[in-house]
Amino acid sequence: MSVAIIGTGAMGKALARRIAAAGESVLLAGRDKTKVAKIAADIPGDVKAGKISDVVNADVVILAVPYPAAASALSEAGPLTGKVLVDISNPVGPERSLAIGMTTSAGEEIQKLVPQARVVKAFNTVFADVLGIQLSAPDTPPQVMFAGDHEFANHKVEALIREIGFEPLDTGPLKNARFMEPVGLMMIQLRYGLGRGARIAPRFVEY
């Protein structure tokens, strides 16, 4: 599958590197053409630079920008009709609080912005540092939760998670992003508030 990533921050770069290492073609998109081209050139594999409007040609589009920047980025991307759109954001408020939640979520609000797209919430509980590690225990990889309302889109995202060496965890419909995003904020608290570092990830196990 071809994957487009909007955003060149830590998560955007880490996802591009890991997806390209899995053998997929990646389009890294952003507003600063020179900056995007330089970052893309530094990532091994089939990684190209492009404008945000170019993402319409990809099979899967990953929105890797902070939640407050989502509306602006999506306005440049266009309606993304029928496209699988992966929202990785966490709505972070003052003092690392949850800016929105319980009655809605960043994932649901992004779906409202592009109603023709098929939004899947994923990767919001995994740090860029975890995406960059060589897994030492491939039999127990980090889990990546995902939630969405479209079966086709969910299967695409599930397959991508597996392909990059992680374990997908289906958490149900997109409205369950209301519960995933607080987990993302808890991870941020563990990292910054409690000093646990960035090489941690949640994992659900059965006993």
Secondary structure, DSSP 8 states (H G I E B T S, - for coil): -EEEEE--SHHHHHHHHHHHHTT-EEEEE-S-HHHHHHHHHTS-SSEEEE-GGGGGGSSEEEE-S-GGGHHHHHHHH---TT-EEEE----B-GGG-BSS-SS--HHHHHHHHSTTSEEEEESTTS-HHHHTS--S-TTS--EEEEEES-HHHHHHHHHHHHHTT-EEEE--SGGGHHHHHHHHHHHHIIIIIS---SS--------
